[in-house]
Amino acid sequence: MDLSSAMLSKAKERHANVVRGTAVALPFPVDSFDLVYCVNAFHYFPQKEIFIGEAARVLRNRGALAIIGMDPHGQHDDWRLYDYFLGRL
């Protein structure tokens, strides 16, 4: 899933199933996934808490949320696991 049409076009080149959507209104029903992951995008979300709530909404009981990426505003250029929201959803 991505908001960017250009990114979705790139994914389609690899025959991926794609969905256009936004992080603050995930276009999926309640209890849809065992895993929600966000790669290299979390630092761009102006309303991080809303995304976390949306991820919790679409996750099944005992599901997991993984937020992984590089923060271009940070001083590190290696991969980091964000710890903005620790705990269970």
C-alpha positions in Angstrom: 0.0 0.0 0.0 1.2 3.5 -0.8 -0.2 6.9 -1.4 2.2 7.6 -4.3 1.0 6.5 -7.7 4.6 6.5 -8.9 5.6 4.0 -6.1 2.7 1.8 -6.9 3.7 1.8 -10.6 7.1 0.6 -9.6 5.7 -2.2 -7.4 3.4 -3.3 -10.3 6.5 -3.8 -12.4 7.3 -6.7 -10.1 3.8 -8.0 -10.4 2.9 -7.0 -6.8 -0.7 -6.6 -5.6 -1.0 -2.9 -4.8 -3.5 -0.7 -3.0 -3.5 3.1 -3.0 -4.2 4.5 0.4 -3.2 6.7 3.3 -1.7 5.8 6.6 -4.4 7.7 8.6 -7.3 5.8 6.9 -6.1 2.3 6.0 -8.5 1.0 3.3 -9.0 -2.4 5.0 -11.6 -3.9 7.3 -11.2 -4.5 11.0 -9.1 -7.6 11.9 -7.6 -8.1 8.4 -4.0 -8.9 9.1 -1.6 -10.8 11.4 1.2 -8.3 10.5 1.3 -4.7 9.6 4.6 -3.3 8.6 5.8 0.2 7.6 9.1 0.6 5.8 10.9 3.9 5.4 7.7 6.0 5.8 6.9 6.5 9.5 9.0 9.6 9.8 6.9 11.3 7.1 3.6 10.8 8.9 2.5 14.1 10.6 -0.1 12.1 12.6 1.8 9.1 13.8 -0.7 8.3 16.6 -3.5 8.0 14.0 -1.5 5.5 12.0 -0.8 3.5 15.1 -4.5 3.4 15.8 -5.3 2.4 12.2 -2.7 -0.4 12.4 -4.3 -1.6 15.6 -7.7 -1.6 14.0 -6.7 -3.7 11.0 -4.6 -6.2 13.1 -6.1 -9.4 14.3 -5.9 -10.4 18.0 -2.2 -11.0 18.9 -1.1 -9.4 15.6 2.2 -7.5 15.3 3.2 -4.0 14.0 6.7 -3.5 12.7 8.0 0.0 11.9 11.4 -0.1 10.2 13.4 2.4 8.3 15.9 5.2 8.1 15.1 8.6 9.4 16.6 11.1 6.9 16.5 13.7 9.6 18.7 11.7 12.0 22.5 11.5 12.2 22.6 7.7 11.5 22.5 6.2 8.1 21.9 2.6 9.2 18.6 0.8 9.8 16.7 1.5 13.0 13.6 0.1 14.6 11.5 3.0 15.8 10.6 3.0 19.5 8.1 5.9 19.4 5.3 3.6 20.6 6.4 0.7 22.7 4.0 -1.9 24.0 1.2 -4.0 22.7 -1.6 -2.7 20.5 
